[in-house]
Amino acid sequence: MAGARGKPELESLCSEVWLVDCAEVQQLQRLMERDALSEGDTSRRIAAQWPLERKRRNADF
């Protein structure tokens, strides 16, 4: 379940947290193509998420 780490009420639903990341430019391009978003909307969506370094620290794999 994405985003479960850091939310105690959801952590019991997950046995592992996996993270797949890529270069920032690739992340922007993939999200823009997948969801047909503008670059500005894509950047705002990414900015609303946890920073990548925090995601890395919280991932099991």
Residue frames relative to the residue before (quaternion, step in Angstrom):
aa qw qx qy qz dx dy dz
M 1.0000 0.0000 0.0000 0.0000 0.00 0.00 0.00
A 0.3982 -0.7364 0.4980 0.2261 3.57 -0.54 1.15
G 0.8319 0.2385 -0.1747 0.4696 3.52 -1.01 0.83
A 0.4439 0.7180 -0.4505 0.2904 3.60 1.20 0.07
R 0.6032 0.5510 -0.3698 0.4424 3.59 1.04 -0.68
G 0.7646 0.3133 -0.2540 0.5027 3.53 -0.94 0.89
K 0.6936 0.3511 -0.2558 0.5746 3.59 1.29 -0.03
P 0.3321 -0.8045 0.4520 0.1954 3.59 0.06 1.28
E 0.6538 0.5293 -0.3266 0.4308 3.60 0.98 -0.73
L 0.7235 0.4088 -0.2428 0.5004 3.62 1.20 -0.34
E 0.5312 0.6737 -0.4053 0.3157 3.61 1.14 -0.50
S 0.6296 0.5465 -0.3526 0.4250 3.61 1.01 -0.63
L 0.6099 0.5619 -0.3485 0.4368 3.61 1.22 -0.30
C 0.7340 0.3935 -0.2053 0.5140 3.59 1.23 -0.40
S 0.2515 -0.7488 0.5895 0.1685 3.54 -1.00 0.80
E 0.7881 0.0634 -0.0235 0.6118 3.58 1.22 -0.51
V 0.1945 -0.7378 0.6295 0.1468 3.53 -1.27 0.48
W 0.1309 -0.7911 0.5967 0.0315 3.56 -0.69 1.16
L 0.1111 -0.7795 0.6142 0.0526 3.55 -1.08 0.76
V 0.0552 -0.7412 0.6683 0.0314 3.52 -1.01 0.90
D 0.0329 0.8140 -0.5791 0.0321 3.56 -0.67 1.03
C 0.1539 -0.7650 0.6212 0.0721 3.52 -1.32 0.27
A 0.7075 -0.4152 0.3331 0.4649 3.55 -1.30 0.00
E 0.6289 -0.5738 0.3772 0.3646 3.57 -1.11 0.73
V 0.6391 0.5280 -0.3246 0.4554 3.59 0.96 -0.86
Q 0.6608 0.4962 -0.3042 0.4739 3.58 0.96 -0.86
Q 0.6213 0.5414 -0.3388 0.4539 3.59 1.01 -0.79
L 0.6508 0.5110 -0.3076 0.4698 3.59 0.94 -0.91
Q 0.6851 0.4984 -0.2892 0.4456 3.57 0.80 -1.01
R 0.6786 0.5014 -0.3003 0.4449 3.56 0.87 -0.94
L 0.6732 0.4909 -0.2958 0.4672 3.58 0.95 -0.87
M 0.6330 0.5263 -0.3330 0.4598 3.59 1.00 -0.79
E 0.6841 0.4769 -0.2836 0.4734 3.58 0.93 -0.88
R 0.6855 0.5127 -0.2936 0.4255 3.58 0.84 -0.99
D 0.8151 0.2627 -0.1051 0.5055 3.57 0.85 -1.02
A 0.3912 -0.7456 0.4544 0.2909 3.58 1.33 0.16
L 0.3395 0.7431 -0.4948 0.2962 3.57 0.89 1.04
S 0.5194 -0.5871 0.5074 0.3579 3.53 -1.27 0.39
E 0.6554 -0.5012 0.3703 0.4268 3.57 -1.24 0.28
G 0.6452 0.5297 -0.3204 0.4477 3.59 1.00 -0.79
D 0.6624 0.4906 -0.3024 0.4786 3.59 0.93 -0.88
T 0.6412 0.5256 -0.3190 0.4592 3.56 1.02 -0.83
S 0.6600 0.5095 -0.3042 0.4607 3.58 0.91 -0.90
R 0.6538 0.5044 -0.3140 0.4685 3.59 0.99 -0.80
R 0.6365 0.5250 -0.3293 0.4591 3.59 0.99 -0.79
I 0.6700 0.4824 -0.2974 0.4795 3.59 0.92 -0.88
A 0.6507 0.5264 -0.3123 0.4494 3.60 0.98 -0.82
A 0.6460 0.5293 -0.3157 0.4504 3.61 1.15 -0.56
Q 0.6150 0.5458 -0.3441 0.4533 3.59 1.25 -0.27
W 0.6544 -0.4438 0.4101 0.4545 3.54 -1.35 0.11
P 0.5476 -0.5802 0.4681 0.3801 3.61 -1.10 0.54
L 0.6243 -0.5765 0.3773 0.3683 3.57 -1.09 0.72
E 0.6289 0.5409 -0.3469 0.4377 3.62 0.96 -0.75
R 0.6506 0.4951 -0.3204 0.4785 3.59 1.00 -0.73
K 0.6209 0.5292 -0.3406 0.4672 3.59 1.00 -0.74
R 0.6438 0.5258 -0.3196 0.4549 3.58 0.99 -0.85
R 0.6615 0.5125 -0.3086 0.4522 3.61 0.92 -0.88
N 0.7348 0.4430 -0.2339 0.4573 3.59 1.03 -0.76
A 0.5842 0.5948 -0.3717 0.4083 3.57 1.23 -0.26
D 0.4280 -0.6723 0.5441 0.2623 3.53 -1.19 0.66
F 0.7939 0.0990 -0.0180 0.5997 3.54 1.08 -0.79
